[in-house]
């Protein structure tokens, strides 16, 4: 059982890093949103979103992850970050 607890602790540490990274991403997205407002650029940029999805899917494949599942996660992340740009 100690082994499981140690592994769960690692998961908790990884989760903390993920949350911190999402917070940092949201902060940068807010800055992008401010710049878009300043220059009259629409919040959503489907071409850029598709670039992100493609890059992430390629990275997922290289790391042996299911690219469709990773893309689904990133769709939620992109939606969250788009909402903070408003």
PDB file of N, CA, C and O in Angstrom, chain B, residues numbered from 101:
ATOM      1  N   UNK B 101       0.811  -1.208   0.000  1.00  0.00           N
ATOM      2  CA  UNK B 101       0.000   0.000   0.000  1.00  0.00           C
ATOM      3  C   UNK B 101       0.848   1.263   0.000  1.00  0.00           C
ATOM      4  O   UNK B 101       0.452   2.284  -0.563  1.00  0.00           O
ATOM      5  N   UNK B 102       1.998   1.193   0.624  1.00  0.00           N
ATOM      6  CA  UNK B 102       2.885   2.354   0.655  1.00  0.00           C
ATOM      7  C   UNK B 102       3.275   2.767  -0.763  1.00  0.00           C
ATOM      8  O   UNK B 102       3.402   3.954  -1.066  1.00  0.00           O
ATOM      9  N   UNK B 103       3.462   1.771  -1.620  1.00  0.00           N
ATOM     10  CA  UNK B 103       3.806   2.042  -3.020  1.00  0.00           C
ATOM     11  C   UNK B 103       2.697   2.851  -3.700  1.00  0.00           C
ATOM     12  O   UNK B 103       2.972   3.801  -4.432  1.00  0.00           O
ATOM     13  N   UNK B 104       1.462   2.470  -3.454  1.00  0.00           N
ATOM     14  CA  UNK B 104       0.324   3.175  -4.047  1.00  0.00           C
ATOM     15  C   UNK B 104       0.262   4.606  -3.536  1.00  0.00           C
ATOM     16  O   UNK B 104       0.025   5.533  -4.311  1.00  0.00           O
ATOM     17  N   UNK B 105       0.471   4.791  -2.254  1.00  0.00           N
ATOM     18  CA  UNK B 105       0.450   6.140  -1.677  1.00  0.00           C
ATOM     19  C   UNK B 105       1.546   7.012  -2.272  1.00  0.00           C
ATOM     20  O   UNK B 105       1.321   8.191  -2.545  1.00  0.00           O
ATOM     21  N   UNK B 106       2.726   6.446  -2.474  1.00  0.00           N
ATOM     22  CA  UNK B 106       3.824   7.202  -3.089  1.00  0.00           C
ATOM     23  C   UNK B 106       3.468   7.598  -4.518  1.00  0.00           C
ATOM     24  O   UNK B 106       3.725   8.725  -4.942  1.00  0.00           O
ATOM     25  N   UNK B 107       2.887   6.679  -5.240  1.00  0.00           N
ATOM     26  CA  UNK B 107       2.489   6.979  -6.616  1.00  0.00           C
ATOM     27  C   UNK B 107       1.379   8.022  -6.650  1.00  0.00           C
ATOM     28  O   UNK B 107       1.370   8.894  -7.519  1.00  0.00           O
ATOM     29  N   UNK B 108       0.454   7.938  -5.718  1.00  0.00           N
ATOM     30  CA  UNK B 108      -0.609   8.944  -5.647  1.00  0.00           C
ATOM     31  C   UNK B 108      -0.040  10.317  -5.313  1.00  0.00           C
ATOM     32  O   UNK B 108      -0.528  11.335  -5.805  1.00  0.00           O
ATOM     33  N   UNK B 109       0.980  10.340  -4.487  1.00  0.00           N
ATOM     34  CA  UNK B 109       1.632  11.609  -4.163  1.00  0.00           C
ATOM     35  C   UNK B 109       2.262  12.208  -5.424  1.00  0.00           C
ATOM     36  O   UNK B 109       2.191  13.418  -5.642  1.00  0.00           O
ATOM     37  N   UNK B 110       2.874  11.363  -6.247  1.00  0.00           N
ATOM     38  CA  UNK B 110       3.437  11.837  -7.518  1.00  0.00           C
ATOM     39  C   UNK B 110       2.339  12.414  -8.409  1.00  0.00           C
ATOM     40  O   UNK B 110       2.517  13.459  -9.036  1.00  0.00           O
ATOM     41  N   UNK B 111       1.200  11.715  -8.456  1.00  0.00           N
ATOM     42  CA  UNK B 111       0.063  12.207  -9.250  1.00  0.00           C
ATOM     43  C   UNK B 111      -0.378  13.572  -8.742  1.00  0.00           C
ATOM     44  O   UNK B 111      -0.639  14.477  -9.534  1.00  0.00           O
ATOM     45  N   UNK B 112      -0.462  13.722  -7.422  1.00  0.00           N
ATOM     46  CA  UNK B 112      -0.850  15.013  -6.836  1.00  0.00           C
ATOM     47  C   UNK B 112       0.128  16.112  -7.236  1.00  0.00           C
ATOM     48  O   UNK B 112      -0.283  17.231  -7.545  1.00  0.00           O
ATOM     49  N   UNK B 113       1.417  15.796  -7.230  1.00  0.00           N
ATOM     50  CA  UNK B 113       2.435  16.777  -7.622  1.00  0.00           C
ATOM     51  C   UNK B 113       2.291  17.145  -9.095  1.00  0.00           C
ATOM     52  O   UNK B 113       2.413  18.313  -9.463  1.00  0.00           O
ATOM     53  N   UNK B 114       2.035  16.160  -9.924  1.00  0.00           N
ATOM     54  CA  UNK B 114       1.825  16.418 -11.353  1.00  0.00           C
ATOM     55  C   UNK B 114       0.582  17.275 -11.549  1.00  0.00           C
ATOM     56  O   UNK B 114       0.593  18.215 -12.344  1.00  0.00           O
ATOM     57  N   UNK B 115      -0.490  16.955 -10.826  1.00  0.00           N
ATOM     58  CA  UNK B 115      -1.720  17.750 -10.914  1.00  0.00           C
ATOM     59  C   UNK B 115      -1.463  19.202 -10.524  1.00  0.00           C
ATOM     60  O   UNK B 115      -1.993  20.118 -11.154  1.00  0.00           O
ATOM     61  N   UNK B 116      -0.652  19.415  -9.490  1.00  0.00           N
ATOM     62  CA  UNK B 116      -0.306  20.780  -9.085  1.00  0.00           C
ATOM     63  C   UNK B 116       0.412  21.520 -10.210  1.00  0.00           C
ATOM     64  O   UNK B 116       0.152  22.699 -10.447  1.00  0.00           O
ATOM     65  N   UNK B 117       1.313  20.826 -10.902  1.00  0.00           N
ATOM     66  CA  UNK B 117       2.036  21.440 -12.024  1.00  0.00           C
ATOM     67  C   UNK B 117       1.079  21.760 -13.174  1.00  0.00           C
ATOM     68  O   UNK B 117       1.189  22.809 -13.810  1.00  0.00           O
ATOM     69  N   UNK B 118       0.144  20.853 -13.431  1.00  0.00           N
ATOM     70  CA  UNK B 118      -0.833  21.083 -14.501  1.00  0.00           C
ATOM     71  C   UNK B 118      -1.669  22.319 -14.185  1.00  0.00           C
ATOM     72  O   UNK B 118      -1.873  23.168 -15.053  1.00  0.00           O
ATOM     73  N   UNK B 119      -2.154  22.426 -12.950  1.00  0.00           N
ATOM     74  CA  UNK B 119      -2.973  23.579 -12.557  1.00  0.00           C
ATOM     75  C   UNK B 119      -2.169  24.867 -12.668  1.00  0.00           C
ATOM     76  O   UNK B 119      -2.680  25.879 -13.148  1.00  0.00           O
ATOM     77  N   UNK B 120      -0.919  24.837 -12.229  1.00  0.00           N
ATOM     78  CA  UNK B 120      -0.069  26.029 -12.330  1.00  0.00           C
ATOM     79  C   UNK B 120       0.145  26.420 -13.787  1.00  0.00           C
ATOM     80  O   UNK B 120       0.115  27.602 -14.129  1.00  0.00           O
ATOM     81  N   UNK B 121       0.359  25.437 -14.635  1.00  0.00           N
ATOM     82  CA  UNK B 121       0.546  25.711 -16.060  1.00  0.00           C
ATOM     83  C   UNK B 121      -0.722  26.262 -16.694  1.00  0.00           C
ATOM     84  O   UNK B 121      -0.656  27.162 -17.532  1.00  0.00           O
ATOM     85  N   UNK B 122      -1.880  25.728 -16.301  1.00  0.00           N
ATOM     86  CA  UNK B 122      -3.144  26.249 -16.820  1.00  0.00           C
ATOM     87  C   UNK B 122      -3.367  27.686 -16.367  1.00  0.00           C
ATOM     88  O   UNK B 122      -3.869  28.510 -17.131  1.00  0.00           O
ATOM     89  N   UNK B 123      -2.999  27.983 -15.141  1.00  0.00           N
ATOM     90  CA  UNK B 123      -3.125  29.348 -14.630  1.00  0.00           C
ATOM     91  C   UNK B 123      -2.231  30.295 -15.426  1.00  0.00           C
ATOM     92  O   UNK B 123      -2.652  31.389 -15.803  1.00  0.00           O
ATOM     93  N   UNK B 124      -1.002  29.870 -15.678  1.00  0.00           N
ATOM     94  CA  UNK B 124      -0.073  30.683 -16.464  1.00  0.00           C
ATOM     95  C   UNK B 124      -0.593  30.869 -17.891  1.00  0.00           C
ATOM     96  O   UNK B 124      -0.498  31.963 -18.447  1.00  0.00           O
ATOM     97  N   UNK B 125      -1.138  29.815 -18.479  1.00  0.00           N
ATOM     98  CA  UNK B 125      -1.688  29.894 -19.834  1.00  0.00           C
ATOM     99  C   UNK B 125      -2.854  30.875 -19.875  1.00  0.00           C
ATOM    100  O   UNK B 125      -2.959  31.682 -20.798  1.00  0.00           O
ATOM    101  N   UNK B 126      -3.728  30.805 -18.873  1.00  0.00           N
ATOM    102  CA  UNK B 126      -4.876  31.714 -18.819  1.00  0.00           C
ATOM    103  C   UNK B 126      -4.416  33.163 -18.688  1.00  0.00           C
ATOM    104  O   UNK B 126      -5.007  34.058 -19.291  1.00  0.00           O
ATOM    105  N   UNK B 127      -3.377  33.396 -17.912  1.00  0.00           N
ATOM    106  CA  UNK B 127      -2.843  34.752 -17.748  1.00  0.00           C
ATOM    107  C   UNK B 127      -2.338  35.299 -19.085  1.00  0.00           C
ATOM    108  O   UNK B 127      -2.625  36.441 -19.442  1.00  0.00           O
ATOM    109  N   UNK B 128      -1.597  34.489 -19.811  1.00  0.00           N
ATOM    110  CA  UNK B 128      -1.096  34.916 -21.125  1.00  0.00           C
ATOM    111  C   UNK B 128      -2.265  35.130 -22.083  1.00  0.00           C
ATOM    112  O   UNK B 128      -2.245  36.063 -22.886  1.00  0.00           O
ATOM    113  N   UNK B 129      -3.274  34.277 -22.005  1.00  0.00           N
ATOM    114  CA  UNK B 129      -4.450  34.431 -22.866  1.00  0.00           C
ATOM    115  C   UNK B 129      -5.187  35.734 -22.573  1.00  0.00           C
ATOM    116  O   UNK B 129      -5.690  36.379 -23.493  1.00  0.00           O
ATOM    117  N   UNK B 130      -5.256  36.128 -21.301  1.00  0.00           N
ATOM    118  CA  UNK B 130      -5.863  37.427 -20.964  1.00  0.00           C
ATOM    119  C   UNK B 130      -5.089  38.555 -21.637  1.00  0.00           C
ATOM    120  O   UNK B 130      -5.683  39.487 -22.180  1.00  0.00           O
ATOM    121  N   UNK B 131      -3.765  38.466 -21.599  1.00  0.00           N
ATOM    122  CA  UNK B 131      -2.925  39.484 -22.238  1.00  0.00           C
ATOM    123  C   UNK B 131      -3.165  39.509 -23.746  1.00  0.00           C
ATOM    124  O   UNK B 131      -3.235  40.577 -24.354  1.00  0.00           O
ATOM    125  N   UNK B 132      -3.290  38.332 -24.338  1.00  0.00           N
ATOM    126  CA  UNK B 132      -3.592  38.255 -25.770  1.00  0.00           C
ATOM    127  C   UNK B 132      -4.952  38.884 -26.040  1.00  0.00           C
ATOM    128  O   UNK B 132      -5.118  39.611 -27.020  1.00  0.00           O
ATOM    129  N   UNK B 133      -5.927  38.607 -25.174  1.00  0.00           N
ATOM    130  CA  UNK B 133      -7.262  39.193 -25.326  1.00  0.00           C
ATOM    131  C   UNK B 133      -7.218  40.707 -25.290  1.00  0.00           C
ATOM    132  O   UNK B 133      -7.897  41.368 -26.076  1.00  0.00           O
ATOM    133  N   UNK B 134      -6.422  41.266 -24.380  1.00  0.00           N
ATOM    134  CA  UNK B 134      -6.286  42.722 -24.301  1.00  0.00           C
ATOM    135  C   UNK B 134      -5.680  43.278 -25.584  1.00  0.00           C
ATOM    136  O   UNK B 134      -6.122  44.310 -26.090  1.00  0.00           O
ATOM    137  N   UNK B 135      -4.667  42.591 -26.108  1.00  0.00           N
ATOM    138  CA  UNK B 135      -4.045  43.035 -27.356  1.00  0.00           C
ATOM    139  C   UNK B 135      -5.029  42.923 -28.522  1.00  0.00           C
ATOM    140  O   UNK B 135      -5.065  43.798 -29.387  1.00  0.00           O
ATOM    141  N   UNK B 136      -5.816  41.865 -28.551  1.00  0.00           N
ATOM    142  CA  UNK B 136      -6.807  41.703 -29.619  1.00  0.00           C
ATOM    143  C   UNK B 136      -7.838  42.826 -29.575  1.00  0.00           C
ATOM    144  O   UNK B 136      -8.220  43.359 -30.617  1.00  0.00           O
ATOM    145  N   UNK B 137      -8.290  43.188 -28.374  1.00  0.00           N
ATOM    146  CA  UNK B 137      -9.238  44.301 -28.246  1.00  0.00           C
ATOM    147  C   UNK B 137      -8.607  45.596 -28.735  1.00  0.00           C
ATOM    148  O   UNK B 137      -9.238  46.381 -29.442  1.00  0.00           O
ATOM    149  N   UNK B 138      -7.374  45.806 -28.355  1.00  0.00           N
ATOM    150  CA  UNK B 138      -6.646  47.022 -28.737  1.00  0.00           C
ATOM    151  C   UNK B 138      -6.574  47.168 -30.258  1.00  0.00           C
ATOM    152  O   UNK B 138      -6.713  48.269 -30.792  1.00  0.00           O
ATOM    153  N   UNK B 139      -6.355  46.046 -30.949  1.00  0.00           N
ATOM    154  CA  UNK B 139      -6.194  46.082 -32.402  1.00  0.00           C
ATOM    155  C   UNK B 139      -7.455  45.681 -33.168  1.00  0.00           C
ATOM    156  O   UNK B 139      -7.429  45.575 -34.394  1.00  0.00           O
ATOM    157  N   UNK B 140      -8.554  45.459 -32.453  1.00  0.00           N
ATOM    158  CA  UNK B 140      -9.811  45.116 -33.109  1.00  0.00           C
ATOM    159  C   UNK B 140      -9.819  43.746 -33.762  1.00  0.00           C
ATOM    160  O   UNK B 140     -10.470  43.540 -34.786  1.00  0.00           O
ATOM    161  N   UNK B 141      -9.098  42.819 -33.170  1.00  0.00           N
ATOM    162  CA  UNK B 141      -9.005  41.462 -33.712  1.00  0.00           C
ATOM    163  C   UNK B 141     -10.022  40.574 -32.990  1.00  0.00           C
ATOM    164  O   UNK B 141     -10.155  40.667 -31.770  1.00  0.00           O
ATOM    165  N   UNK B 142     -10.742  39.716 -33.724  1.00  0.00           N
ATOM    166  CA  UNK B 142     -11.702  38.818 -33.073  1.00  0.00           C
ATOM    167  C   UNK B 142     -11.017  37.895 -32.055  1.00  0.00           C
ATOM    168  O   UNK B 142      -9.855  37.520 -32.213  1.00  0.00           O
ATOM    169  N   UNK B 143     -11.765  37.546 -31.016  1.00  0.00           N
ATOM    170  CA  UNK B 143     -11.223  36.679 -29.969  1.00  0.00           C
ATOM    171  C   UNK B 143     -10.876  35.297 -30.523  1.00  0.00           C
ATOM    172  O   UNK B 143      -9.767  34.807 -30.308  1.00  0.00           O
ATOM    173  N   UNK B 144     -11.802  34.673 -31.225  1.00  0.00           N
ATOM    174  CA  UNK B 144     -11.558  33.325 -31.756  1.00  0.00           C
ATOM    175  C   UNK B 144     -10.804  33.418 -33.069  1.00  0.00           C
ATOM    176  O   UNK B 144     -11.118  34.244 -33.926  1.00  0.00           O
ATOM    177  N   UNK B 145      -9.801  32.556 -33.215  1.00  0.00           N
ATOM    178  CA  UNK B 145      -9.018  32.446 -34.432  1.00  0.00           C
ATOM    179  C   UNK B 145      -8.925  30.953 -34.742  1.00  0.00           C
ATOM    180  O   UNK B 145      -8.053  30.249 -34.232  1.00  0.00           O
ATOM    181  N   UNK B 146      -9.838  30.491 -35.584  1.00  0.00           N
ATOM    182  CA  UNK B 146      -9.925  29.054 -35.848  1.00  0.00           C
ATOM    183  C   UNK B 146      -8.663  28.492 -36.480  1.00  0.00           C
ATOM    184  O   UNK B 146      -8.300  27.345 -36.221  1.00  0.00           O
ATOM    185  N   UNK B 147      -7.989  29.283 -37.306  1.00  0.00           N
ATOM    186  CA  UNK B 147      -6.740  28.810 -37.910  1.00  0.00           C
ATOM    187  C   UNK B 147      -5.699  28.551 -36.820  1.00  0.00           C
ATOM    188  O   UNK B 147      -5.015  27.528 -36.839  1.00  0.00           O
ATOM    189  N   UNK B 148      -5.586  29.478 -35.874  1.00  0.00           N
ATOM    190  CA  UNK B 148      -4.636  29.307 -34.768  1.00  0.00           C
ATOM    191  C   UNK B 148      -5.036  28.117 -33.896  1.00  0.00           C
ATOM    192  O   UNK B 148      -4.182  27.333 -33.483  1.00  0.00           O
ATOM    193  N   UNK B 149      -6.325  27.983 -33.618  1.00  0.00           N
ATOM    194  CA  UNK B 149      -6.783  26.850 -32.811  1.00  0.00           C
ATOM    195  C   UNK B 149      -6.431  25.532 -33.492  1.00  0.00           C
ATOM    196  O   UNK B 149      -5.981  24.592 -32.837  1.00  0.00           O
ATOM    197  N   UNK B 150      -6.634  25.463 -34.803  1.00  0.00           N
ATOM    198  CA  UNK B 150      -6.294  24.244 -35.536  1.00  0.00           C
ATOM    199  C   UNK B 150      -4.798  23.964 -35.498  1.00  0.00           C
ATOM    200  O   UNK B 150      -4.385  22.806 -35.425  1.00  0.00           O
ATOM    201  N   UNK B 151      -3.976  25.023 -35.547  1.00  0.00           N
ATOM    202  CA  UNK B 151      -2.523  24.855 -35.411  1.00  0.00           C
ATOM    203  C   UNK B 151      -2.191  24.232 -34.058  1.00  0.00           C
ATOM    204  O   UNK B 151      -1.380  23.310 -33.967  1.00  0.00           O
ATOM    205  N   UNK B 152      -2.826  24.746 -33.014  1.00  0.00           N
ATOM    206  CA  UNK B 152      -2.594  24.221 -31.664  1.00  0.00           C
ATOM    207  C   UNK B 152      -2.983  22.748 -31.610  1.00  0.00           C
ATOM    208  O   UNK B 152      -2.215  21.921 -31.118  1.00  0.00           O
ATOM    209  N   UNK B 153      -4.162  22.417 -32.110  1.00  0.00           N
ATOM    210  CA  UNK B 153      -4.622  21.028 -32.075  1.00  0.00           C
ATOM    211  C   UNK B 153      -3.682  20.106 -32.853  1.00  0.00           C
ATOM    212  O   UNK B 153      -3.366  19.006 -32.398  1.00  0.00           O
ATOM    213  N   UNK B 154      -3.243  20.555 -34.013  1.00  0.00           N
ATOM    214  CA  UNK B 154      -2.351  19.730 -34.828  1.00  0.00           C
ATOM    215  C   UNK B 154      -1.021  19.499 -34.116  1.00  0.00           C
ATOM    216  O   UNK B 154      -0.511  18.380 -34.083  1.00  0.00           O
ATOM    217  N   UNK B 155      -0.466  20.571 -33.548  1.00  0.00           N
ATOM    218  CA  UNK B 155       0.814  20.461 -32.840  1.00  0.00           C
ATOM    219  C   UNK B 155       0.683  19.527 -31.641  1.00  0.00           C
ATOM    220  O   UNK B 155       1.555  18.694 -31.393  1.00  0.00           O
ATOM    221  N   UNK B 156      -0.398  19.672 -30.910  1.00  0.00           N
ATOM    222  CA  UNK B 156      -0.622  18.848 -29.729  1.00  0.00           C
ATOM    223  C   UNK B 156      -0.839  17.383 -30.117  1.00  0.00           C
ATOM    224  O   UNK B 156      -0.329  16.481 -29.452  1.00  0.00           O
ATOM    225  N   UNK B 157      -1.589  17.148 -31.187  1.00  0.00           N
ATOM    226  CA  UNK B 157      -1.825  15.771 -31.628  1.00  0.00           C
ATOM    227  C   UNK B 157      -0.513  15.105 -32.040  1.00  0.00           C
ATOM    228  O   UNK B 157      -0.277  13.941 -31.720  1.00  0.00           O
ATOM    229  N   UNK B 158       0.340  15.846 -32.751  1.00  0.00           N
ATOM    230  CA  UNK B 158       1.629  15.293 -33.164  1.00  0.00           C
ATOM    231  C   UNK B 158       2.492  14.970 -31.944  1.00  0.00           C
ATOM    232  O   UNK B 158       3.133  13.921 -31.888  1.00  0.00           O
ATOM    233  N   UNK B 159       2.501  15.868 -30.985  1.00  0.00           N
ATOM    234  CA  UNK B 159       3.273  15.648 -29.753  1.00  0.00           C
ATOM    235  C   UNK B 159       2.725  14.435 -29.000  1.00  0.00           C
ATOM    236  O   UNK B 159       3.495  13.630 -28.476  1.00  0.00           O
ATOM    237  N   UNK B 160       1.402  14.302 -28.945  1.00  0.00           N
ATOM    238  CA  UNK B 160       0.781  13.168 -28.257  1.00  0.00           C
ATOM    239  C   UNK B 160       1.220  11.846 -28.884  1.00  0.00           C
ATOM    240  O   UNK B 160       1.555  10.895 -28.178  1.00  0.00           O
ATOM    241  N   UNK B 161       1.215  11.799 -30.206  1.00  0.00           N
ATOM    242  CA  UNK B 161       1.619  10.578 -30.905  1.00  0.00           C
ATOM    243  C   UNK B 161       3.071  10.240 -30.571  1.00  0.00           C
ATOM    244  O   UNK B 161       3.396   9.084 -30.299  1.00  0.00           O
ATOM    245  N   UNK B 162       3.939  11.247 -30.592  1.00  0.00           N
ATOM    246  CA  UNK B 162       5.350  11.019 -30.263  1.00  0.00           C
ATOM    247  C   UNK B 162       5.526  10.477 -28.848  1.00  0.00           C
ATOM    248  O   UNK B 162       6.448   9.705 -28.583  1.00  0.00           O
ATOM    249  N   UNK B 163       4.645  10.882 -27.946  1.00  0.00           N
ATOM    250  CA  UNK B 163       4.743  10.452 -26.550  1.00  0.00           C
ATOM    251  C   UNK B 163       3.939   9.189 -26.254  1.00  0.00           C
ATOM    252  O   UNK B 163       3.899   8.718 -25.117  1.00  0.00           O
ATOM    253  N   UNK B 164       3.297   8.644 -27.293  1.00  0.00           N
ATOM    254  CA  UNK B 164       2.549   7.406 -27.116  1.00  0.00           C
ATOM    255  C   UNK B 164       1.187   7.581 -26.468  1.00  0.00           C
ATOM    256  O   UNK B 164       0.650   6.647 -25.873  1.00  0.00           O
ATOM    257  N   UNK B 165       0.628   8.784 -26.584  1.00  0.00           N
ATOM    258  CA  UNK B 165      -0.693   9.061 -26.019  1.00  0.00           C
ATOM    259  C   UNK B 165      -1.753   9.010 -27.115  1.00  0.00           C
ATOM    260  O   UNK B 165      -1.437   9.125 -28.299  1.00  0.00           O
ATOM    261  N   UNK B 166      -2.990   8.839 -26.720  1.00  0.00           N
ATOM    262  CA  UNK B 166      -4.101   8.836 -27.664  1.00  0.00           C
ATOM    263  C   UNK B 166      -4.348  10.275 -28.123  1.00  0.00           C
ATOM    264  O   UNK B 166      -4.790  11.113 -27.337  1.00  0.00           O
ATOM    265  N   UNK B 167      -4.064  10.555 -29.382  1.00  0.00           N
ATOM    266  CA  UNK B 167      -4.135  11.930 -29.882  1.00  0.00           C
ATOM    267  C   UNK B 167      -5.557  12.490 -29.854  1.00  0.00           C
ATOM    268  O   UNK B 167      -5.741  13.690 -29.653  1.00  0.00           O
ATOM    269  N   UNK B 168      -6.562  11.640 -30.053  1.00  0.00           N
ATOM    270  CA  UNK B 168      -7.946  12.120 -30.003  1.00  0.00           C
ATOM    271  C   UNK B 168      -8.337  12.535 -28.582  1.00  0.00           C
ATOM    272  O   UNK B 168      -9.011  13.546 -28.385  1.00  0.00           O
ATOM    273  N   UNK B 169      -7.910  11.752 -27.606  1.00  0.00           N
ATOM    274  CA  UNK B 169      -8.210  12.107 -26.216  1.00  0.00           C
ATOM    275  C   UNK B 169      -7.503  13.401 -25.817  1.00  0.00           C
ATOM    276  O   UNK B 169      -8.083  14.255 -25.147  1.00  0.00           O
ATOM    277  N   UNK B 170      -6.257  13.533 -26.230  1.00  0.00           N
ATOM    278  CA  UNK B 170      -5.499  14.751 -25.915  1.00  0.00           C
ATOM    279  C   UNK B 170      -6.145  15.949 -26.594  1.00  0.00           C
ATOM    280  O   UNK B 170      -6.246  17.019 -25.992  1.00  0.00           O
ATOM    281  N   UNK B 171      -6.584  15.787 -27.838  1.00  0.00           N
ATOM    282  CA  UNK B 171      -7.245  16.890 -28.526  1.00  0.00           C
ATOM    283  C   UNK B 171      -8.528  17.283 -27.795  1.00  0.00           C
ATOM    284  O   UNK B 171      -8.839  18.470 -27.696  1.00  0.00           O
ATOM    285  N   UNK B 172      -9.265  16.316 -27.289  1.00  0.00           N
ATOM    286  CA  UNK B 172     -10.490  16.622 -26.539  1.00  0.00           C
ATOM    287  C   UNK B 172     -10.162  17.447 -25.294  1.00  0.00           C
ATOM    288  O   UNK B 172     -10.877  18.395 -24.967  1.00  0.00           O
ATOM    289  N   UNK B 173      -9.095  17.089 -24.610  1.00  0.00           N
ATOM    290  CA  UNK B 173      -8.663  17.860 -23.438  1.00  0.00           C
ATOM    291  C   UNK B 173      -8.298  19.278 -23.861  1.00  0.00           C
ATOM    292  O   UNK B 173      -8.683  20.246 -23.206  1.00  0.00           O
ATOM    293  N   UNK B 174      -7.561  19.396 -24.950  1.00  0.00           N
ATOM    294  CA  UNK B 174      -7.132  20.720 -25.403  1.00  0.00           C
ATOM    295  C   UNK B 174      -8.288  21.567 -25.902  1.00  0.00           C
ATOM    296  O   UNK B 174      -8.235  22.793 -25.804  1.00  0.00           O
ATOM    297  N   UNK B 175      -9.319  20.953 -26.427  1.00  0.00           N
ATOM    298  CA  UNK B 175     -10.505  21.736 -26.814  1.00  0.00           C
ATOM    299  C   UNK B 175     -11.082  22.436 -25.587  1.00  0.00           C
ATOM    300  O   UNK B 175     -11.487  23.596 -25.662  1.00  0.00           O
ATOM    301  N   UNK B 176     -11.117  21.737 -24.472  1.00  0.00           N
ATOM    302  CA  UNK B 176     -11.603  22.347 -23.231  1.00  0.00           C
ATOM    303  C   UNK B 176     -10.666  23.457 -22.764  1.00  0.00           C
ATOM    304  O   UNK B 176     -11.118  24.511 -22.318  1.00  0.00           O
ATOM    305  N   UNK B 177      -9.375  23.221 -22.867  1.00  0.00           N
ATOM    306  CA  UNK B 177      -8.401  24.241 -22.458  1.00  0.00           C
ATOM    307  C   UNK B 177      -8.537  25.480 -23.332  1.00  0.00           C
ATOM    308  O   UNK B 177      -8.554  26.600 -22.822  1.00  0.00           O
ATOM    309  N   UNK B 178      -8.632  25.287 -24.639  1.00  0.00           N
ATOM    310  CA  UNK B 178      -8.771  26.420 -25.559  1.00  0.00           C
ATOM    311  C   UNK B 178     -10.075  27.165 -25.281  1.00  0.00           C
ATOM    312  O   UNK B 178     -10.089  28.396 -25.285  1.00  0.00           O
ATOM    313  N   UNK B 179     -11.155  26.451 -25.042  1.00  0.00           N
ATOM    314  CA  UNK B 179     -12.428  27.109 -24.714  1.00  0.00           C
ATOM    315  C   UNK B 179     -12.306  27.931 -23.443  1.00  0.00           C
ATOM    316  O   UNK B 179     -12.787  29.062 -23.380  1.00  0.00           O
ATOM    317  N   UNK B 180     -11.660  27.361 -22.426  1.00  0.00           N
ATOM    318  CA  UNK B 180     -11.461  28.083 -21.173  1.00  0.00           C
ATOM    319  C   UNK B 180     -10.643  29.352 -21.413  1.00  0.00           C
ATOM    320  O   UNK B 180     -10.977  30.427 -20.914  1.00  0.00           O
ATOM    321  N   UNK B 181      -9.576  29.209 -22.177  1.00  0.00           N
ATOM    322  CA  UNK B 181      -8.698  30.355 -22.411  1.00  0.00           C
ATOM    323  C   UNK B 181      -9.353  31.398 -23.312  1.00  0.00           C
ATOM    324  O   UNK B 181      -9.091  32.592 -23.167  1.00  0.00           O
ATOM    325  N   UNK B 182     -10.189  30.964 -24.228  1.00  0.00           N
ATOM    326  CA  UNK B 182     -10.921  31.933 -25.053  1.00  0.00           C
ATOM    327  C   UNK B 182     -11.881  32.735 -24.193  1.00  0.00           C
ATOM    328  O   UNK B 182     -12.074  33.930 -24.418  1.00  0.00           O
ATOM    329  N   UNK B 183     -12.479  32.083 -23.214  1.00  0.00           N
ATOM    330  CA  UNK B 183     -13.443  32.790 -22.360  1.00  0.00           C
ATOM    331  C   UNK B 183     -12.775  33.846 -21.484  1.00  0.00           C
ATOM    332  O   UNK B 183     -13.419  34.830 -21.120  1.00  0.00           O
ATOM    333  N   UNK B 184     -11.508  33.669 -21.139  1.00  0.00           N
ATOM    334  CA  UNK B 184     -10.833  34.689 -20.325  1.00  0.00           C
ATOM    335  C   UNK B 184     -10.374  35.873 -21.166  1.00  0.00           C
ATOM    336  O   UNK B 184      -9.987  36.906 -20.621  1.00  0.00           O
ATOM    337  N   UNK B 185     -10.415  35.733 -22.485  1.00  0.00           N
ATOM    338  CA  UNK B 185     -10.016  36.832 -23.366  1.00  0.00           C
ATOM    339  C   UNK B 185     -11.126  37.852 -23.548  1.00  0.00           C
ATOM    340  O   UNK B 185     -10.876  38.963 -24.016  1.00  0.00           O
ATOM    341  N   UNK B 186     -12.342  37.492 -23.186  1.00  0.00           N
ATOM    342  CA  UNK B 186     -13.495  38.370 -23.413  1.00  0.00           C
ATOM    343  C   UNK B 186     -13.462  39.560 -22.484  1.00  0.00           C
ATOM    344  O   UNK B 186     -14.355  40.406 -22.534  1.00  0.00           O
TER     345      UNK B 186
END
